[in-house]
Amino acid sequence: MTQETTTIPNSTKTKTTKTTKTSSFTVFWLEEGKAQCEIFITNLANPALEFCEHLRKLAKEGAPITHVCISPDMVDNVGGLGVSDKLPDDYNWTMRRKEFVPGRPSRNTNGANGT
């Protein structure tokens, strides 16, 4: 959020307004195998979501449209992009199950062999 101060004409007063940077949403899709995109400059997701629905409806009706997806660019995120190397002191999460035994087959039921 940014603040903007303006002087009111014919007055000694100033006016401070808080403004939010405008976010954008980009809709990506393939049409006849070629990448396409449409950018929506707005803080509201509705126009981009409605466009996604429209593309999916066209695809359902037989248009050569596939892989419709949406990506937000939220400019007022708290932190920058990326991952921090610093972990909290009490962080001890792991993807491995607690009873992991090297060499023992996974409990995976879909046929994949992993640990």
Phi, psi and omega in degrees: 000138179241157177248141180232127180251128178232149177269132180283128181303144179058035181207160176263000183273155173240157181237126178251127178236144176261129179237147177259136176298147181278130176272174176219158176232135178243130176257127179247146174199164174254134177232115186055037178080000181254135181292136179228156173207156177223130182255133179244110179271096184194155175275354181256135181279342187306313181300319180291320179295320178296323178293320176301315178301318180298314180297318180293326177294317178298319179296320179295330179277000175111358178294148182281059182244130178220170173052054178280127177212165182232144180225122179271150171238092185271102187287343180263024176301152183295313183243176178283173179287153177111187183237137178280143176278341182273126178254151175300152183301326184266016182279121180216026183285143176218154179282337181288142177289154185299326183269023182301131176234118181304136178090343179280136180300151179290159175277009180303132182257000183265011176092350180283142180255106180215170178237000000 
